[in-house]
Amino acid sequence: MPSTIVLNADPDVCPAMGTWITNNTQLLSGFLFSSPQT
């Protein structure tokens, strides 16, 4: 995972960015679960 995701998750980041992180976390989770585990 890119380290930028961890940095962007910092509490000082604006709420909009927090929403972006939440949405992308859900997308990434769905992608991982729907993809073959290698």
N, C-alpha and C positions, 0 to 999 in steps of 0.2 A: 504494500500500500504506500502511495506517495506520502512523504512526511508532511506535505502541505496540508493534508486533511487533518492531521493532529494539530497543526498550528492554527488552522482556520476554526477549530473547535474551541479555541481559547474563549473564556467567558467575556473578554473585552470586545469581542467581535459583535457587530450590529445584529439585531434580531433577524433581519432579512438573511444574513449569512447563516445564522443558526438554522433557519428554515431550509436553506439550500443544502446544508450539511445533512439535515434529517431526511430530506427527500432523496438525496443521493445515496445515503446509507441504505434506505429502503430499496432503491434501484439496484445497488451493488449486491445487496443480500439476495434479491430476486434473481439476479444474473448468476450469482454463485450457485444458488440452489437449482437453477434450471440448466446449469452447464455440467457436463461430465467431469467428475473429479479425477484429476490426473496426478 
